[in-house]
Amino acid sequence: MTKVVYEIVEHDGGWAYRMDGAYSETFPTHSDALQAARIAAAEQQVGDEDTEINYQDEAGRWHEEYSQGGDRPEAEVVDSYEEQQPNRNAV
Protein backbone atom coordinates (compact mmCIF):
# COMPACT_ATOMS: atom_id res chain seq x y z
CA MET A 1 0.00 0.00 0.00
CA THR A 2 1.20 3.49 -0.83
CA LYS A 3 1.71 5.95 2.03
CA VAL A 4 1.23 9.71 1.67
CA VAL A 5 2.80 11.99 4.30
CA TYR A 6 1.70 15.60 4.86
CA GLU A 7 4.31 17.59 6.81
CA ILE A 8 3.48 20.86 8.60
CA VAL A 9 6.14 23.50 7.80
CA GLU A 10 6.74 27.24 8.01
CA HIS A 11 6.26 28.67 4.53
CA ASP A 12 6.04 32.09 2.88
CA GLY A 13 5.51 34.05 6.10
CA GLY A 14 2.99 31.60 7.54
CA TRP A 15 2.36 27.88 7.71
CA ALA A 16 1.62 25.20 5.11
CA TYR A 17 1.58 21.48 4.66
CA ARG A 18 3.98 19.84 2.23
CA MET A 19 3.61 16.55 0.43
CA ASP A 20 6.29 15.20 -1.89
CA GLY A 21 7.88 18.65 -2.21
CA ALA A 22 4.62 20.41 -3.12
CA TYR A 23 3.28 23.07 -0.75
CA SER A 24 -0.32 23.86 0.08
CA GLU A 25 -1.52 27.43 0.21
CA THR A 26 -0.09 29.44 3.09
CA PHE A 27 -2.13 29.62 6.29
CA PRO A 28 -1.77 32.39 8.89
CA THR A 29 -1.35 30.01 11.84
CA HIS A 30 0.20 26.66 12.59
CA SER A 31 -3.18 25.43 13.83
CA ASP A 32 -4.90 26.35 10.54
CA ALA A 33 -2.28 24.48 8.51
CA LEU A 34 -2.51 21.44 10.78
CA GLN A 35 -6.30 21.35 10.48
CA ALA A 36 -6.12 21.68 6.68
CA ALA A 37 -3.53 18.87 6.48
CA ARG A 38 -5.73 16.59 8.58
CA ILE A 39 -8.68 17.29 6.28
CA ALA A 40 -6.54 16.62 3.17
CA ALA A 41 -5.24 13.36 4.67
CA ALA A 42 -8.75 12.18 5.51
CA GLU A 43 -10.01 13.02 2.01
CA GLN A 44 -7.04 11.21 0.45
CA GLN A 45 -8.29 7.97 1.98
CA VAL A 46 -11.87 8.18 0.66
CA GLY A 47 -12.52 5.74 -2.17
CA ASP A 48 -14.28 6.66 -5.39
CA GLU A 49 -15.39 4.96 -8.58
CA ASP A 50 -12.98 3.13 -10.86
CA THR A 51 -11.81 5.35 -13.71
CA GLU A 52 -9.34 5.83 -16.54
CA ILE A 53 -6.75 8.52 -15.87
CA ASN A 54 -4.50 10.38 -18.28
CA TYR A 55 -1.35 12.23 -17.26
CA GLN A 56 1.77 13.73 -18.78
CA ASP A 57 5.19 12.73 -17.43
CA GLU A 58 8.29 14.94 -17.02
CA ALA A 59 9.41 14.13 -20.57
CA GLY A 60 6.10 15.30 -22.05
CA ARG A 61 4.78 11.79 -22.86
CA TRP A 62 1.13 11.05 -22.19
CA HIS A 63 0.04 7.93 -20.31
CA GLU A 64 -3.33 6.30 -19.76
CA GLU A 65 -3.98 4.04 -16.77
CA TYR A 66 -6.89 2.31 -15.12
CA SER A 67 -7.35 3.37 -11.50
CA GLN A 68 -9.39 1.36 -9.02
CA GLY A 69 -11.38 3.82 -6.93
CA GLY A 70 -11.08 1.77 -3.76
CA ASP A 71 -7.27 1.55 -4.00
CA ARG A 72 -6.43 4.47 -1.71
CA PRO A 73 -3.13 5.27 0.01
CA GLU A 74 -2.55 5.42 3.74
CA ALA A 75 -2.22 9.08 4.77
CA GLU A 76 -0.37 10.55 7.75
CA VAL A 77 0.19 14.08 9.09
CA VAL A 78 3.63 14.77 10.58
CA ASP A 79 3.99 17.84 12.76
CA SER A 80 7.64 18.22 13.77
CA TYR A 81 7.01 21.73 15.11
CA GLU A 82 4.48 20.51 17.69
CA GLU A 83 6.85 17.75 18.79
CA GLN A 84 9.58 20.33 19.50
CA GLN A 85 7.44 22.53 21.77
CA PRO A 86 7.79 22.13 25.54
CA ASN A 87 4.86 20.55 27.34
CA ARG A 88 2.86 23.61 28.39
CA ASN A 89 0.87 21.56 30.89
CA ALA A 90 3.94 20.39 32.80
CA VAL A 91 4.22 21.53 36.39
Steps between C-alpha positions, in 0.01 A plus 500: 500500500620849417551746786452876464657728763390861556761699695417827679766764420560874521452643152478842335447696822248255644437128517426232240496128455740336257463171320768365268659845468174676409366766737140579583380857513643701788296518820536777760542262795655165575162377624328592171762313297477196727121491470518533120759219480280272710205570270714433189630174650149382584374584150797319344375176653142521368435256217324592178389330181741317272617722215747548217759769567725686259815685602812650348842400635810721541612419145169617352368149419135426567391188688163337555435274799209327665454606862296299748301746709530295817881478476584792729830580672558515873533866603685647798556853634844569649536807718865538601437851634247378758737224610773758571286720727535460877207342680300806605301295750807383691528614859 
